[in-house]
Each structure stands twice: as C-alpha cells, then as structure tokens.
Amino acid sequence: MSSDTHQEYELSRGFFQLLAENKVEGLKPVVQIMNSRLTNDGSSIRLRLNDGIFSYATILLRDKGIEKFGSYGMDKSQSIIKILEFCSNTTLKENVKRMHLTINDFELIAKDSPIIGSPIPHSGSPEEHLGLKIDKIGQGPLKESNSQIPSKEVSKVTKSVKSEASENDASVVPIISISPYLMQWKIRGVVTDRSQPRDINTPRGASKVFNFSIADKEGTEIRISCFGDMVAQLDNLIEVGSSYTIKGNNKAIKTTNKRYNSTGHEYEITMRNDVEIVKCEDSVPLPAQKINRVALSKIKMFPGESVDVVAVVDSMEEATNVSTKNGATKRMNISLIDESLSLVKLTIWGDSCNEFTEDLLHKPVILKSVTVNEFNGVCGLQFGFRSKVIPSDGTGLVQDISDWYAKERGNIKVNSIPASGAAFSKNLTIHSATVNFLNDKDKKGGFFNVIGRVARVRENLVYTACPQKDCKKKVAAQDGQYHCSKCDLTSDNFKYALMAVFEIYDHSGSHWLTMFDTSAEKLLKKTASEIGAIIEAHGESDGHNMVVSGILNTLHNFNVRCRIETYNETTTDKWIGTDVRPVNLTKYVEHLQEMCKDAEEVCSKHDM
C-alpha cells in the first residue's frame, strides 16, 4: 500500500464500458472510490467508482471487501484499489440493460487521492459508448501505471485518441455525457429545432425566452434555453441546420422539465454569460430525427409531459371555431390508433389545424412533442406550439403500422386510455399528493391513485334531483312539486342522486374526498334510490349509520381528480373520487418493493 498521497496513478480506463460489454474476463482493474455509504441493512457498502473515464454507482462491496474497508478506515477516503474478486450480472428493465457489480475482495493501493480525471456517469448500458466513444472522452496517461487492462488494449486506446484528435477537437464530449457531474464540457452539433422569442413574466419582471435543440453526429439531442439579454445576443446567431460549438460548466446544467422537453436527455442547458457558443464554418451532418416512441397504451405514464407517438389517423373531425379566454380560435379533434389497440383523441389548436388535412385520414403519422393531458379520468394528447409532424419518408416503422392497420382495423376492439391503470402506476400518499398539487406553479391539478381507509362519512348522502334522464340538478320543492332551474321543468316527482363526502386516511395524513353516482355506489354497495329509501324509512341519522357502518376503516384504491381552487387569496385542493377499486394486497406489496428498489437506484445515482 502506498502512503504517498501526491503520487498519481493510472486507472483502468474504460473498465466500466468493458464490463458492460462483458469483456473483463481475467482483469483485475484499478479504480478509485469516489464515495461510499452503508446499505440500510448493514450487510454491504454501496460504492461509486471512477475508472478514469467513467464513474459508476450500481456497485456493492461485500465479504472480505467490507472487512478490509472497515479495518483500513476507508469510509471517508477517495481510495485507489485493485479489484481482486468480483462478479457482475445484467438486468433488463424497460428494455434497457443495466449491469450490477459486486466486489468481494480488493487490494488497497493508496488510501486517499484527489479525484483522477473528470469521469462522466456510465448508465450501465453497453450501447451508449460502443467502440471509439470511450477514446474521445479519455484522458492521457498518468505518471504511475497500475492498470490491469492488457497492454495491447491500452496501446489501442491511446492510438485511437491521437488519430481522432487530428481530425476533430479532442476536448469535445458526446452530448449524452452532459450532466452536473461533468465540471467542464464542450459539445459540438447541429441545431435541429428552435423557437421564436416570446415574452414571459418572471419574479423579476417581464423578460424574453427562446429555446433551441442541438444534436451531435450520434443523434443525441439536448435542449438549450436562452433568457433575458441572452435572447438578444443569440436570436440572430442560431439557425436550424447550422453547426455550433458550445463550451460551459456544470452551473449551466439543470434537470430536464419533461413537460416542455422531449429530446429524451436527462438534462438541459441554460445559456449564461460564462457559456461560450461559436458558429462552425464546417457543418455537422444533420442527424436523422430521433423519435422516442411511446405506445398509446403507455401515455398514461407521462401525464403533463411531452411524448413522441407513431399512430394511424383513425377518424377526423372538421376544425371548428371556439371561444377561449384569449379570444376566438380554431380547434380540431382527431382519433389516433396504434398496435396497442388503444384509441386516443388528439386535440389541435389554431393554425396547426392546417397541418392535418383529409389526405392523412387512415394514414400513419409521426408526431413529436405532443403533450399528454387528462380529462375526466381519460388520457388524451394535445398538439402544441412545440409539436411537430415528422415526415415518414417510408420508414420501416411507418410501413409496419400501416400494414397492421390495413389488415386488422376491422377486427379489433379498441380501448380508451384511463388516466391511471388498475395497478399502482401513479400512486401517491395523501400527504405527498396535497403538497405536490398545492405547490404546483400552474395550479392545474390532475389525477392520481391513493391507497386509503375510510375514516368517516358526512351525512346527507343523497339529494333530490331532476327526474330527467341526463340531468342531476338539485330540485326546489314548490307546493308539493319539484322545480329544476336547469331544465326549467316542474314535476310531481324527483329522483335521488348521490353526493357522498368521505374522509380517507393513510399513514401520512387524511383528506376529504367527494364521490358522485357510480363511483359512490361502488363504495357504498347501494344505489342512490336504495339509500334514499333507507333514509326515508329510518330517518337521516339512523339511516346514514346503516348505510356507512360496513365501510368504515376498510381499505380501498381510490382514483382521485385534484382540482385547485383559490378564493380570497386562499388556495385549497378539492378531491373528487372518479373510481374506487379493491386493493390487491399481493400486487400492492410488489409495487412497494419496486418503489423501494427504484428509490435505492435514485439514491445510488445521486450519491445520496
């Protein structure tokens, strides 16, 4: 073990990429521990390691390794180690391969050392950095070589870097590597899309903003935003199809807001005074438009976000003039269908209606950056100012769905997409739902599921309503008759309608929930007329207790629509129950276990 903290070591550069490609047999790599933490059960230590090019965090230290780690006092050190015994396995999640590394033994080379190089996070997927991509972001050799990668591999890497540098700027990194962990970065690519400057209101007053997207030759795209003075500086410089080099630091990187960004990148860039942008004389070839396709059956997983879809126009309405708070405009609805047997309504506004002509009927379309919305518990799509219709150019994907539609459309039974599935895809605790929606700047509310128990039920479960079939307006008693102000109808009779108000609770808190008609009947297991008859026979108090006693403290899966209301500068969240289902406890436990696993991955990824 070396005690010279000033000595520099060459790490086994590219080890994590070789691991992802399953090319590490016989290697004893030299890596650096960037940080470490004990797992919750204390049986292992979770590590983030640096190989000189990449960092990786889905790593556990066990057995002899954990004993040495404790005896050497390495818990707060950035140690250099040689891995002596390790094993790895690959998992497949959402069609993406991830590798998991377990280290059983190591040799300590240096207890502490400054971080070597500027490692970028590796996703664990072998496809991301195949071939020479490692070399482009690699660094030159360091003073002391301890690498256990065979010498022929090292010489091959060095030679590739030199030949690449003669043609391109070796300091340019792939756009996919951009993250807050990369302290300094330089990217080069071509502008694929840009918006026009528009006025916005900020806490500091009126300002302007415009956005553009840039893609490198690998086809990876990232969104860049310009605010205030940067708009005036860059508006005339940024042109679609032109190439640029952009250089900055991690202060310009922020997490993507997926409501407005469908590039597929986890991060986006904000132009600052310390970010340099230079237009290139030679152009980068415009990469093919990258489509991150989401099946129509899966859009419910992305409420409020922008997605890309490939579907067939199944039906089309004519554009109509409608009045909005911003004045009159055109609106058009079309129905989309894809191989998931899902039928989804796409709403188009304004001049964008002109892009959807009759010749698209029964034809496949590629739509980029359409927004997922929810109305009355059903998911739909909206074509906004960032949305685009992408030319298909006879691609295989479009041809496949076209052939499917021609063959199967007459035989299939389509489904609309509910806002939340029967499982627990958008399940929140009562506390987190309240905080999330009240803190939402747009105050739009939304749909979610909550697993809760019924604490109590307010009286007045039913009211007297208009007897007309499609009317639920409360009637007013007048001289033995009943008048409906909505229908302007006076009748000798009425019907009972349900409006039940429940207090539900879970481990995090409680909230009042209003349910109407069908959903309330499912929970109470009685129709409105049956409940009305019980209350007529036994009185309001006793009848109420007879109806609700069987559901108190019972567990249910509630589908909730949250509506944000503001009155006298006080904002409240009103919950409407749109559906209720029994809880499958086995599946719920599996869901909770998956949530814990996802939380572990997030903590590992962000060194928490």
N, C-alpha and C positions, 0 to 999 in steps of 0.2 A: 504494500500500500504506500502510495506517495504522500508525503506531507508538504510538498512544495505547491502552495496554492497559486503561485504565479506561473507555473508551467501550463502550457496549452496542449490539449490533446485532440487528436483527430478521431472523431466519432465514426461509426459505421454508417456513412452517409447513404441514405436511401433504403435503410433496413426495413422501414415500415411498408414501403412500396413493394419490396421483395417479399415481405411477409404476406401482403395482400395477394400477391401473385403466386404464393406457395412455392417460393424459390429459396428457402432458407435452410434446407437440409445440411447439417454438418456445421453450420455457422455458430460462432459464439460472439455475438455482436457487442460492441462497446457503445453505451448510450449514457445519457445524463438524466438524472431525476430532476424535473422542474418543480414539482410539488407532490405532496402525498397527504393522504388522510385515512384514518381508520374507518372501516365499514361499520355500520350500525351494530352488527352482531359481534364485532371484535375479532372475527375469525381470519380476516385478511386486511391488507392495506391496498387502497386504490391509488395508482400512480399515474402521473402524466410524465412521459419520457420524451427526450429530444434525441434524434439521430443525426443532428447537424443540418438536416434539410426539413424534416417533418417533426411535428410533435403528435403524440397520440395518447389517448386517455382511457380507452376501454381495456385497462390492464389491472390485474390483481397480483399481489405478492403473497405467497403462502409458504408453508412448511419451513425448510431451512432458511429460506429467504427472509421470512418475517422474524425469525430468531436473530439472524445476523443484523437485520435492520435495527432491532431494539438494542442489541449489545454494542453496536457501534455508535449509537446515539445519532441516527441519521434523520430524525423526524423533521428538522428544520434546515436541512442542508441540501445543496444542489450538487449531489454526489455524482462522480463518474464511476460506472460499474461495468463489469463484463458479465453478461448473462451466461451462466453455465448450463442450467437446465430450464427449459421452458416448453410449453405446449400451446397450441392455438386451435381454435375451431371457428367455423364460419356460420353465421345465422342469416336467414333470409327474412327481411321484414319489408312489406310493401314493395316486393320485387327488387329490393336493394340489398346487396350482400354487405355484411358487416363482420369484421374479424374481432375475436376476443382472445387476448393473450394472457396466459397465466405463467408467472415466473416462480419456479420452485427453489432456485439457488443462484447465487451470484458471487463474484469476486469484487471486493471494493478496491478501486484503483486510486481514487482521490476523494476524500471526504467532502470537500467543498470546492466549487469553481464557479466563476461567473458564467452566465448562460452563453453557450457556444453558438455562434451564428445567429440567424433570425428565422427560427423554424416556423413553418406555417402548419396549421392543423390538418392532419390527414383524416379523411372521412371514414377510412376503412374499406372503401370500395376500390377494387383493383383497376377499374376502368378509368378512374379520374386522372391518373398520372401515368398512363402507359408509355413505354418507350422513352423517348428523349425528354419528356416533360420534366423528369427528375433533374436532368442535367441543366436545364435552363434556369432552374432556381437554386442550383447547388452553389457552394462556395469553394474557393480554392483550398488546397491542402494546408493544414495547420502544422505547427512545429514538430510535435511529437506524435508519431503514428502508432496507434494501438489497435487499428481496425482489424477485425477478423474476417472481413469480406475478402475473398481471394484476390490476389494482386491483379489477375487478368481483368476482374470486374472493375477495380479501381482505375486501372490504366484506360479502360474503355470509356469510363465516365469522364475522365479528365480530357481525353482526346475529343470527345463529342462536344464538351463545353467550348473548347478553343475554336473548333471549326464553326460552331454556331455563332460565336461572338464575331467572327469575321464578316458575317452577313447581317447580323442584327445586333441591337443593343442588348448585351447580356444581362443588364440590370432590369429589363422588363420582365414582369412576372405575369403568369396567367391570371385572367380576371377571376377565375374560380377560387384563387388563393386569397382574394381580398377579404380581410376580416380585422376586427380590432386587435387581434394578436400580432398583426404584421405592423411593426412600428413605422417603417418607411416602405413605400411601394411606388412602382411606376408601371403603368399599363399602357398598351397601345391597341387601338382598334378603330372600327368604322362606326359612324353614327347610323343606327338603323331606324330611329324614330325620334321625333321631337314635337313638343307642343308649342303653341304660341304664348307669349307673355300674357298673364292675366292679373287683375287686381285682386288682392286679398286683404283682409283685416287681421291684424296681429295685436297682441297686448301692447306693443309699442306704437301702434297706429297703422295707417294704410301702407301697403307695400305691394311688390310685384313678385311673381314667381313664374319660372318656366322649367320644364324638365326635358331631358333627352336620355336616350339609351345608347350604349356603346357596346359592341361585340368584338371579340378578338377572333383570330382565324380558327380557333377551336369551336366557335359558335356560342361560347358562353357570353351571356349578356348581363349588364348591370345598369341600374338606373342612377342618373345624376341630377340633382336638383340645384337650381340657382335662385337665390333670393335677393331682394333689395338692389344694391348697387351692382351686384354680380350680373343681374339681368341686363343692365345697360351695357356692361363690358362684353358680354358673351353672345348676346342675341344675334348680332350680325356675323359672328365668327362661326357659329355652329350650323352646319349644313348636313342634311341627310345624304349619305353616300361618301362624305369626306372622312379622312383619317386623322386621328389626333393622338398625341402622347400626353398623358396626364400623370403628374407626379405629386404625391402628398404624403400625409402621415395618418396615424390611426385616429386622430382627433376628428377627421373628416368622415369617418365611417360610423354608420348607425344601423340598427336593425331595420330590416325592410318592413314597411307598413303594407301588408298584403291586400288591404282594401284598395290600394291605388297602384299596386306594382305586381305585374305578372311575369317578370323576367325569369322567375324561378331561383334567383340568387337570394341567399340568406341575408345579405347586407346591401346597402345602397350608399351613395356618396353625396355629401353636401359640399358644394363649392365654397371655399373660404379664401381669404386673402393670401394664405400661405400654401394654397394648392396651385400648381403651375399647369397650364394647358397650352400646348403648341400644336398648330396645324402642320401635318406632314406633307411634304411635297410629293412623295411617292405614296400611292394609295394601297390600303389593305383590301384584298378581295372581299366583297360583301358576302358574308356567310349566309347560308340558307336560313330562312326564318325558323327559329326554334319553337316548336309547339309542345307545350307541357299539357298534353291532353288529359282532361278529366271526363270520365264517363258520366252521362246524365244521371245515372242512378247514384253517383257519388257526390254530386254537387252539394248535397245537404251537409257534407262535412266541412264546407267552406263558406258559412254564412257571412255576408258582407264583404267577401273577398273577390278579387278578380281571377277568373279562370279562363282556360282555353278549351274549346269544345269542337268536336268534329261530329256533325249530325246531318240528317236529311230534313229539308223543309217539308213537313207533312201536310200542313194547311196554312193558309194565309188570309188575313183579313185586309180589307181596304183601309188606307190611312184615313183617320177622321180628325176633325178639329175639336180640340178640348180646351177648356179654360183652366189655367193654373194660377197660382199666386203671383207668378211672374208674367202673366198675360196669356194670350191665346197661342197655341202651338199644335203641331200635328202629332198624333200617336198611332202606332200600328202594332198589332199583335200577330205573331206567327207561332206555329207549333213545331217543335223540333223533336225528332225521334232518333235513337241510335240502337246498337245491338244489345244494350242492356234492357231493352223493351220498355224504356221509360219515355213518356211524353211530357215535354216541358214547354211552358209558354215563354217566349222571348218578347219583351216589350221594347219598341224602338221609338225614339222621340225626335221631333224637329226635322231638320234637313237629312238626317241619317235615314229617314224613311225612303228617300230616293234611291238608296243603295240596294233595297230589297224589291226588285221588280218581279213581274209574274213569271219570267223565264227561270227563276230559281225554284219554283214550285216542284216538289218531288225530286229535287236535285240535292246532292251533298254540298255542304258549306263548311269552311274552316273559319271559326270565329275566335279572335284573340282579345283577351282582356274584357270579357263580358262579366258583369257583376251579379253575384248570387244574392237574391233577395227572398224574403219570406212574407207571405200574406195569408192570414187565416190558417196558419199551420201548413201551407203548401209552398214548396220551393219553386222559384222561377228565375229567369235571367233578364238582365237589363242591358241594353246596348247603349253605352255612354260615350262621352266625347273622347275617351281614351281607347274605345273599342275599335277593332278593325276587321274587315272581311279580307282574308288572305287568299290570293289566287291559288287554286289547287294544282294547276299545271299537270293534271293527270297522274298525281302521285298514287302509289300503291294503296295507301291508307284510304284515300277518297274512293278509289276504284273498288276496294273491298266492301266498303259500306254501301256503295251504290248497287253492287251485285246483291248484297244481302237484302236491301230494301226491295229491289225488283222481285226477288224470289219469295220473301217471307211476309211482306206487309199485309197481305190479305189473310194471313193465317194466325197472326199473333194478337194476343190480348195485352194492351199496353197498360202501364201504371203511372199515376201521377206520383210525384215525389213528396212525401211528408217532410216537414221541417226537421223532425227528429225521428230516427228509426226506432224499432221496437227494442233495440238494445240500449246501450248507455253512451251513445256517441257524443252527446253534448250534455253530460250530466254535471250539475253544479250543486254545491251545498247552498243552503239558504243564505248564509252569511256572504259567501263569495258572489252569489247572484245579485244580492242587494248592493254590495259595494261596486261590482263591475258596472251595473247599469246606471247607478246614480252618479258614478264618476265618468261615464261616457260623455265626451265633449259634445257629440252630435245629438244626444238625448233622443235617440231613435227607438230605444227598447229592443226587443227581439224575442226569440223563442229559445227555450231550454227545457231540460228534464230535471226533476228533483225527486229524490227518494225521501219520503217523509211519512210521518204518522199524523193522524187526525187528533188534535187536542180538544177542540170544542167546535160547536156549530151554532151560529146565531139563529134566533127564532125568525118567524116569518119566511119559511122556506118557499112558499108559493104565493102568487098574487093572482088576482082576477084579470084576465087578458081578453082581448078582442077575439070573438069566435071565428073570424075569417081565417082561412087555412094558412096563409103566409104572413099573418100579422101577429105580433107578440106585444103590441102596445097595451099598457095598463088602461083599463076602462074606468070611467067615473060613474058611480051609481046615481041615477036620477029618477025619482018617483017609481021605484021598483023596476026600472030598466037600466041598461048599461050602455054608455056612450063612448065610442072610440074617436078621439080627436084626429087621429091619423087618417082613418078611413072615412071620417065624418058619417059614421053609421051608429044608429041607436037600435039595440036589440033587446029581446026579452031574456037572453041567456048570455053566458060567458064560458070561457074555458080556463082551467088552471094552467099556469106557466111556472116553471121552476127558476128561481134565482137564489141559490144556496151559497152562503158565505161561511167558509171553514177557516179555522186556524190550524195550520200544519206546522210540524216541528221536526228537526233533526238534531244531531249533536252540536251544531253550530249556532242554532237560534230558531226563531219562529217567524211566521208571516201569515197575513190574511190572504185568502185566495177565494175568488168568486167563480162559481161554475153555473152554467145555464143548461137547461133542457137535457139533451142526450148525454153529455158528459156527467152532469149531476145525477141523472137517473142511473148511470152505470155504477157510480159510487154508492148511492143510497139503495140501489136494487129495488126501486119502486118508481112508477111513473108519476107524473105531476098530478094526474087525476086521482090516483090511488092515495097519494099523500094528502091531497085536498079532502078526500072523503074521510080519512083517518082524523084529520084535524077538526072537520065538521062534527064527527061523532064523539070525540073525546076532549075537545077544547084545544086551544093553542098550546098551552104548556104541556099537558099530558100527551097530546097527540105528537108534539115535537119530540118529546123524550122517547116515545115508542118508535119513531122513525129512525132516530140517530143513535140510539143506545148500542146497536150492534156494530157500529163502525168506529167508535171511539178507541184510540190507541192502536188502530190497525195500520199496517204498513202498505204503501202504495207507490207506484211510479207515476208521478204527475207530469204531464206535458203542459208547460206554462207559457203564456204570452205576457211579457212585461211591457207595460205602457208607462212612459214617463209623463207626469203632469206637473205643471207649475202654476201656482195660484198665490197671489200676494207675495211674490218672491220666494215662496217655499216650494221646493221640489220634492215630489213623492213618487214612489214606484207602485203602480197598481198592477196586481197579478190576476190574470184570467186563466182559469184551467180549461184547456181546449180538449184534453183527453186524459183518461186515467186507466192504468193497467195494473194487474197484479205483479208483484216482484218475483222474478225467478231468482231465488237466492243463490243457486249454484252459479248461474251466469253472472250475477252481481258480484260474487266473490272473485270470479275470474277477471271481471272488469277492474275491480280494486287492485288485484295483483298486477295486472297490466299497467295500471296507473302508477303503482309503486316502482315498477321496472322502468317506465318512461321517466319518472322523476329522478331515479338513480342516474340514467343516461344524461339528463339535463345537468344534474349536479356535476357529473364527471366531465361533461363537455366544457362547463364554465368554471371548473376548479372550485366548486362550492363545497 
